[in-house]
Amino acid sequence: MPADLFAPTRKATPASRIRAGIGGWTFAPWRNNFYPAGLVQRRELEFASRQLRAIEINGTFYGAQKPATYAKWAAETPEGFVFSLKAPRYVTEGKRLADTARGIDGFVFGGLAEFGDRLGPVLWQLPPSRPFDADDLAAFLDLLPRELDGQPLRHVLEVRHPSFLDEAYVALARRHRIPTVFTDSPQYPSLADLTGDFAYARLMRSQSHLDTGYPADELDAWATRARQWAEGGDPAELPHVTPERPTEGPREVFVYFISSAKERNPAAAMTLQQRVDAGG
């Protein structure tokens, strides 16, 4: 396998505030249209992390991994790359969020420090069956550690019950400075209200018959929104529960192409990144 296949296709610097990525890196159909022919599976992360600026790890949703595994993943990626991690479902799918301190600490302090500067946001995904309970959620958000080995630790919350489309939820998340995922999906409620100091979108409408997953005009629109978020803006055309916020300071932006026509998601992410970078 030629060594230049593993050279980063674009330079990721600390000033690159927008990261387009995908969920995971192991998916058989990607070996037909994303990974080079003959690439061995053990080098797929090495290759994917040089085409993209971020990957959201889904495996941790089903259970925490060993610290040595986290260290291995980090070592296979280039400087400037980051992982988002889905927190384990055994934490978010229990009866009461307020009772999850042990599970939270076990996951966060059980090896995540091995990622070093490759550690991005930790995503806490609430199931569609969990309605908004202000007291229980507030207790949960108070439990989330804000530092790991002396470095800031970022969290983001994905809500999937319609009862979260509520000004009280937005106010609560803002008090705790926890961003809310903008979930662009026909299945789940979506709110673009900015509740923290970075933006995080999970896009779930890619289409199999399109090489880039999304029509060109939709990728243009998402590139524009990503730049607005990065520049401190709040795209007014997205669904909000509360009025759009005035322009704030620059923020980091994560846009992941997840599920749907999964075989097209790497192309969608790379195309979006190209549009973002070309737009300045």
C-alpha angles and dihedrals in degrees: 000000000000112000093226090069086074097050112109110261092212134022115253112201133173086258091061098099098172121072123183116193150146139244112265128331104240112086122131098221090057086069087070101046110014111027118063117255110270096020109146115235094240089064097049095099090048090055098040093050089058093054096045137039098222143017127197111222112222098176093076088063088072095044143329118272130224118274089243089058092053090049091050093051092049092049092055094058131079128248112282095028120120139191126217113207129210107223117233117281091224086074100047100035098055125107098263127023089203089067097056102092094113093050093046094050093043091056100040097042094034096087112311089120087072089075090067111180090352090075113107129170123330110229118215107196116196116207122248088248094063113090125200112282108174098200095045093046093047090053090050094050089050088057096056110105113236097198136045119190089343094307126111113265117209126210132188128191127218114198122194107178120091091230088075089071086093134116089228091061092049091050092049094049090048092052088056093040092231114150118229121224115245098224108199098198137123089224103055137046114264127207123173095193108138108233103163143027098278136042125237126186130181110197116202107172105088116143127220096220093059118079090215095040095236131054114262094249092054092050088050089052093050091048089054092049092048090053091048091053092046092051092052098264133129116223104235096202093065117089113271134183092203131030116286114271122245117255112289134181124302115289139191116254131205120191117181128186105217135182120322107090090003095177089068098047099093091053091047092051094046092047092049091049090051091051092048093049093046090052093059 
